[in-house]
């Protein structure tokens, strides 16, 4: 009886391709989320968490009666037709055309009503109902944390991809390193996905149901942005699963290769 040992047991085919592919996909879509609504460029201008559409503006006339303003007058007041909010700032425009975006700033002011009020050229101010204010404060308190989660998630995913290419599963230690990076990256991206989904959904519902007195608006979530969010998160989760599966397969192959043979 003799012991047969294969010292060059390769990882499974999954190790060589699929985990890295899904990690790259996760990084790509996470970057698109990160730079959405930062510049008036294709893809970026249509990538936003929340869109606020101004449907009608009302002001108090001298007689105390609320009169609807024509679109031209509405624009003269400095109010745009819509505002789209991303991680770094917001874009604004008329009809369906974006005309400008705010200067990108991490943890920017996520108060939609405040950004609209800052552009009104008259003494009129849009009041913010308490239910909207509550949701805005929640979003403001977590905006920097969400931004940080995306940055950390992207950074760890890049480290995971590089480590997977360079060291991969050459040893038990290197395989554990890649697995840990994949796990932590996924957890940060998961947090960065769940928190905006919950907070912006609540803010959308609150704004659509609230009475702003001098303004009528419609609010909706950005389908493209949240598609990018969840594709990035899902790809990271799949990458993690494949790294774990490949590690299990590699261990199984090593056990088989070291079995005694007659």
C-alpha positions in Angstrom: 0.0 0.0 0.0 1.3 3.5 -0.8 0.1 7.0 -0.3 -0.6 9.1 -3.5 -0.4 12.8 -3.1 -1.0 15.4 -5.8 0.9 18.5 -4.7 -0.5 20.6 -7.6 -4.2 20.1 -7.0 -5.9 22.9 -8.9 -9.0 24.6 -7.9 -12.2 23.9 -9.7 -13.0 25.8 -12.9 -15.3 28.0 -10.9 -12.2 29.5 -9.2 -10.6 30.5 -12.5 -13.4 32.5 -13.9 -16.9 32.9 -12.4 -16.2 34.5 -9.0 -14.0 37.1 -10.7 -16.5 37.8 -13.4 -19.3 38.4 -10.8 -17.0 40.5 -8.6 -16.2 42.7 -11.7 -19.9 43.1 -12.5 -20.6 44.1 -8.9 -17.9 46.7 -9.0 -19.1 48.1 -12.3 -22.7 48.6 -11.2 -21.6 49.9 -7.8 -19.5 52.6 -9.5 -22.6 53.5 -11.6 -24.6 53.9 -8.4 -21.8 56.0 -6.9 -21.6 58.5 -9.8 -25.3 58.6 -10.7 -26.7 62.2 -10.9 -23.3 63.8 -10.6 -23.0 65.2 -14.2 -25.3 65.9 -17.1 -24.1 62.9 -19.1 -25.8 59.9 -20.7 -26.7 57.2 -18.1 -25.6 59.4 -15.2 -28.4 61.9 -15.6 -31.0 59.1 -15.6 -29.5 57.3 -12.6 -31.1 58.6 -9.4 -32.7 57.4 -6.2 -35.6 59.8 -6.1 -37.3 62.1 -8.6 -39.5 65.0 -7.5 -41.8 66.3 -10.3 -43.4 69.7 -9.8 -46.9 69.5 -11.2 -48.2 72.9 -10.1 -47.1 75.9 -8.1 -49.6 78.1 -6.1 -49.0 81.5 -4.6 -51.1 83.9 -2.5 -52.6 86.7 -4.6 -53.2 90.1 -3.1 -56.8 89.0 -2.6 -55.7 86.0 -0.6 -56.9 83.5 -3.2 -54.6 80.7 -4.3 -53.9 81.0 -8.1 -52.2 78.4 -10.2 -49.2 79.8 -12.0 -48.5 79.1 -15.7 -45.3 77.2 -16.5 -43.5 80.2 -17.7 -44.1 82.0 -14.4 -43.1 78.9 -12.5 -39.8 78.9 -14.3 -39.4 82.6 -13.6 -39.5 81.9 -9.9 -36.5 79.6 -10.3 -38.4 76.3 -9.9 -37.5 73.5 -12.3 -39.9 70.9 -13.5 -38.1 68.0 -11.8 -35.3 67.2 -9.4 -33.4 63.9 -9.3 -31.3 62.9 -6.3 -28.3 60.6 -6.1 -25.5 59.9 -3.6 -23.4 63.0 -4.4 -26.1 65.6 -5.3 -29.0 66.2 -7.6 -29.8 67.1 -11.2 -32.7 69.4 -12.3 -34.4 70.2 -15.6 -37.5 71.0 -17.6 -39.9 68.6 -19.2 -37.7 65.5 -19.6 -34.4 67.3 -20.2 -31.8 67.7 -17.5 -30.2 71.2 -17.7 -27.8 71.1 -14.7 -26.5 69.1 -11.8 -25.2 70.3 -8.4 -21.6 70.1 -7.5 -20.8 66.6 -6.4 -20.4 66.4 -2.6 -20.3 63.3 -0.4 -23.1 63.3 2.1 -24.9 66.2 0.3 -28.1 67.7 1.6 -30.7 65.0 1.0 -33.6 67.4 1.7 -35.6 67.7 -1.5 -37.8 70.6 -0.3 -34.7 72.6 1.0 -33.1 72.3 -2.4 -36.2 73.6 -4.1 -36.6 76.4 -1.6 -33.0 77.5 -2.2 -33.9 78.2 -5.9 -37.1 80.2 -5.4 -36.4 83.8 -6.3 -39.4 85.2 -4.4 -40.2 85.3 -0.7 -42.4 82.2 -1.0 -41.2 79.2 0.9 -42.5 75.6 0.5 -43.6 74.4 4.0 -42.5 70.9 4.9 -45.1 68.7 6.6 -44.0 67.0 9.8 -44.2 63.5 8.3 -42.0 64.5 5.4 -39.6 66.2 7.8 -39.3 63.1 9.9 -38.3 61.0 6.9 -35.9 63.6 5.6 -34.1 63.7 8.9 -33.8 59.9 8.8 -32.3 60.1 5.3 -29.9 62.9 6.3 -28.7 61.1 9.4 -27.7 58.0 7.3 -26.7 59.5 4.0 -23.0 59.7 4.9 -23.1 56.1 6.3 -24.7 54.8 3.1 -22.1 56.7 1.0 -19.3 55.2 3.1 -20.8 51.7 2.7 -20.6 52.0 -1.1 -17.0 53.2 -1.0 -15.9 50.4 1.4 -17.9 47.8 -0.6 -16.2 48.9 -3.9 -12.8 49.0 -2.3 -13.1 45.5 -0.7 -14.5 44.1 -3.9 -11.5 45.4 -5.9 -9.2 43.9 -3.2 -11.1 40.6 -3.5 -10.8 40.6 -7.3 -7.0 41.3 -7.2 -6.4 38.8 -4.4 -8.4 36.2 -6.3 -6.3 36.7 -9.4 -3.0 36.8 -7.6 -3.2 34.3 -4.8 -6.6 32.6 -5.3 -6.7 29.2 -3.6 -3.0 28.4 -3.7 -3.1 27.8 0.0 -5.7 27.5 2.8 -4.7 30.9 4.1 -5.0 32.7 0.7 -8.4 31.0 0.1 -9.6 32.2 3.5 -8.4 35.8 2.8 -10.3 35.9 -0.5 -13.4 34.5 1.2 -13.2 37.0 4.0 -12.9 39.9 1.6 -15.8 38.6 -0.4 -18.0 38.3 2.7 -17.2 41.7 4.1 -17.7 43.4 0.7 -21.1 41.7 0.3 -22.2 42.8 3.7 -21.3 46.4 3.1 -23.0 46.4 -0.3 -26.1 44.8 1.2 -26.3 47.5 3.8 -25.8 50.1 1.1 -28.7 48.6 -0.9 -31.3 47.9 1.8 -31.0 51.3 3.6 -31.7 53.5 0.6 -34.5 51.2 -0.6 -36.3 51.5 2.7 -35.6 55.2 3.4 -36.4 56.5 -0.1 -39.5 54.3 -0.3 -40.8 55.9 2.9 -39.9 59.4 1.8 -41.6 58.9 -1.6 -44.8 57.7 0.1 -44.7 60.6 2.7 -44.2 63.2 0.0 -46.9 61.9 -2.3 -49.5 61.9 0.6 -48.5 65.2 2.1 -50.1 68.6 1.5 -47.4 71.2 0.7 -50.0 74.0 0.5 -48.3 76.1 -2.2 -47.0 73.3 -4.4 -48.3 70.1 -6.0 -45.7 67.4 -6.7 -45.3 63.8 -7.6 -42.4 61.7 -6.3 -41.1 58.4 -7.6 -38.1 56.1 -7.2 -35.5 55.8 -9.9 -35.9 52.3 -11.4 -32.6 52.4 -13.2 -30.7 53.4 -10.0 -32.3 50.6 -7.9 -31.7 48.1 -10.7 -28.0 49.0 -10.6 -28.1 48.8 -6.7 -29.5 45.3 -6.6 -27.5 43.9 -9.5 -24.3 45.0 -7.7 -25.5 43.5 -4.5 -26.7 40.2 -6.1 -23.5 39.9 -8.1 -21.4 40.3 -5.0 -23.5 37.7 -3.2 -23.1 35.2 -6.1 -19.3 35.9 -6.1 -19.2 35.1 -2.4 -21.2 31.9 -2.9 -18.9 30.8 -5.7 -15.8 31.4 -3.7 -17.2 29.3 -0.8 -18.3 26.6 -3.2 -14.9 26.5 -4.9 -13.2 26.3 -1.5 -15.4 23.3 -0.6 -14.7 21.6 -4.0 -11.0 22.2 -3.6 -11.0 20.7 -0.2 -13.0 17.7 -1.5 -10.6 17.2 -4.3 -7.6 17.3 -2.0 -9.2 14.7 0.3 -9.8 12.4 -2.7 -6.2 12.9 -4.0 -4.7 12.0 -0.7 -6.6 8.7 -0.2 -4.4 5.7 0.0 -4.2 3.5 -3.1 -3.2 -0.1 -3.4 
